[in-house]
């Protein structure tokens, strides 16, 4: 099944050469959770701060469904 994955800021570089943001449709298996997906992409989990599933804050243990949109953000600092 296909889902939309959005990786923001420094996380984008783990799946793309372009910095800043990765957006893409990817194929995942049935019963896969968000955290399982992120680990399969070799994202360093200590760099994941916020996860959104279809625009709603998620914990990561949610099972993905066809057409879901996942957004992942690292910690952000600024002034």
C-alpha positions in Angstrom: 0.0 0.0 0.0 1.1 3.6 -0.6 1.5 6.4 1.9 2.9 9.9 1.6 6.0 10.5 3.7 7.2 14.1 4.5 10.6 14.4 6.3 11.5 18.0 7.3 14.7 19.9 7.9 17.8 17.7 8.8 15.8 14.4 8.5 15.3 14.9 4.7 19.0 14.0 4.0 18.5 10.4 5.2 16.4 9.6 2.1 17.2 12.4 -0.3 20.2 14.4 -1.5 18.2 17.6 -1.2 18.3 19.3 2.2 15.3 20.9 3.8 12.4 18.6 2.9 11.6 15.2 1.4 8.1 14.5 0.2 7.4 11.3 -1.5 5.0 8.4 -2.0 6.4 5.2 -0.7 5.2 1.6 -0.5 4.8 -0.1 2.9 3.5 -3.5 3.9 0.3 -4.2 5.7 0.4 -3.8 9.5 3.5 -1.6 9.5 3.6 1.1 12.2 5.1 4.6 11.8 8.1 3.7 13.9 8.7 0.5 12.0 8.7 2.5 8.8 11.1 5.2 10.2 13.5 2.5 11.4 13.4 0.7 8.1 14.6 4.0 6.5 17.5 4.1 9.0 16.4 7.4 10.5 18.2 8.0 13.8 15.3 7.9 16.2 17.0 10.3 18.6 16.7 12.9 15.9 12.9 12.5 15.6 11.0 14.9 17.7 7.4 15.2 16.3 5.4 12.8 14.2 2.1 13.7 12.5 -0.3 11.2 10.9 -2.9 12.9 8.6 -2.2 16.2 10.3 -2.7 14.9 13.9 0.1 14.4 16.4 1.0 10.8 16.6 3.0 8.6 19.0 4.5 6.3 16.3 2.8 3.1 17.2 -0.2 3.7 14.9 -0.6 1.2 12.1 -0.4 2.8 8.6 -3.3 2.6 6.2 -3.5 3.2 2.4 -3.2 6.9 1.6 -2.0 8.0 5.0 0.2 11.1 5.2 3.1 11.0 7.7 5.1 14.1 8.7 8.3 13.8 10.7 10.2 16.7 12.3 13.5 16.9 14.2 14.0 19.1 17.2 13.9 22.8 16.2 15.7 25.6 17.9 15.7 29.2 17.0 15.7 32.7 18.3 
